[in-house]
Each structure stands twice: as C-alpha cells, then as structure tokens.
Amino acid sequence: MIRKHHPELSTKVYSGIVLNNVVGGFNPYAVEHTAAMGGKIVWLPTLAAENHLKWEKSSGWAHPASTQKIRPATAVPLFDGDGKLLDSVLDVLDVVAATGMALASGHIHVSETKVIFAEAIKRGVEHLIFTHPEDIVGASLEDARELAQMGAYVEHSLAFFLNGSKFQTRKEEELKAHIDIVGVDRTILCSDLGQVGTFAPIEGFRNGVLACIKLGYSDSQIHEMVATNAANVLGLTR
C-alpha cells in the first residue's frame, strides 16, 4: 500500500508475516500469500510463542498490545508429544525454502531456534535471522555465536539498548559484546521502535549509530550492520 500510494519514494518497503494466532499460527497458505505479495521475512511466533508467554509472566512488564479489546494470545505449538517438529512447521519451512524468504526466530526459546534452524537448513532455507538474543529468548553470547556459525545473522533490537527507550533492559555499552561475539559481518541492527511513548524508528537508528560510533566502530562497519547485512538476508544483493 505504501508503494501504491507513494510512488515518489525512492526507498523500497518490504513486508513480512509473523506466525502468531491472528494468521493461524503455522499457516502455509498465509506464508505463500505473503511471498506472492513480495514479502521477504517469515517470523516464527512472537507474542504467541510459548516461551514469550512464560517470559511475560515473570518479566515484570507487558509487551505492547492492541488498544482494542481482543482475546489473549495462546501458545502456537512447535513440537508434538514426542518432541518432533509438527508437520505444519515443516510445511512452512518448505514454503520458506521454495520462495527464498528469510526465516526469523521471533520469540521462541533459543533451544527451539537451534532445532528449527537446523531443520530449515536441511530443507533448503538460505536466509536465517536470530531475533534479539539480548532479551526474551533466553540466549547467551555463546548461543548467538553458535547460531551465527550455522549461517544465521544475529539481529539486535536497539530498543533494548538505547538510553531513553522505555524498553531498555541493557546498557548501550553491552551492545559491543553482542556484536563482537559474532562479528560485524553477521550482525544486523534494527530499531524495534515506533510504539506509543518511545522513539520513532528513524530517531532510534540515529541514536543507535551514535552509540556504535562511541563504541569504536567505523562508518563502513556501521553501514554493514544497519544496511548491507539486512539487504543480504533479504536476498536483495544477488
């Protein structure tokens, strides 16, 4: 819709889909439809991940929610009773592989991400994103390194690091350890901002770039983390 109504924009806008309750969880029809409309990313469950729902009970704060009264999220299952990935999950992985979209881990636990990413690679998925290891997903720096070695890009949400962000859970200085454990070439910085009461995404990116300059990263390294690597994982640089 943005492309249609703003043809003057030189910036290209790409869509994606998040496999929460509102799209039917692991719904291959919805994923195929997203790809047909030019979508580039499939996120595994976020607000409807079992891990997210557990985290929310103990985190002390609620994730941003709709201002309209809607039924609460229920966990979207990943595994059957024997611990094997559900057929619906495998079906979606096959669609992601066939369409060339990127698969992002969302808010599932890091232990679940390793299983799904391994299966995704086996099925031909080429573009993987490990979503914000710094919070919610129970990941350590070593977990991030392991997933990067599997071929995933590690994406960090500036919302968790920036001073003045209402979602800040880490110090800006901690971002360096998260970047250095996998390297600039495997790091993507996103804003994860724009919610009511916090920075707009552009302001967040400006503050994030300033933080990276203070941490000693060069202009070319910062550009790689905020632009080039994201373009690579979206398949825009082929």
TACORDA-V46780 format. One line per field, one symbol per residue. ss: DSSP state (H for helix, E for strand, - for the rest). psi: psi as a letter, one per 20 degrees, with the letter a starting at -180 (. if undefined). A space follows every 10 residues. Layout:
ss: ???
psi: ???
//
This chain:
ss: -HHHH----- -----EEE-- HHH----HHH HHHHHH---- EEE------H HHHHHHHHH- ---------- --------E- ----E-HHHH HHHHHHHHH- -EEE-----H HHHHHHHHHH HH----EEEE E--------- HHHHHHHHH- --EEEEEHHH ---------- -HHHHHHHHH ---HHHEEEE ---------- HHHHHHHHHH HHHH----HH HHHHHHHHHH HHH-----
psi: hgggimiiph pppqraqpla hijkcnnhgh ggggghjjqi poprqeijpg gghgghhihi qqqprqiqor qqqqpoqhqa ijjqpqhhgh gghhggghij rqpqicjrqh hhgggghghg ghjjphoppo pmiiqgjkqr hhgggghhhi jqqoppohhi hppipijpiq qhhihghhgh hiqhijpppr gkajrpjaqq gghggghggg ghghijqrgh gghghifghg hghikij.
//
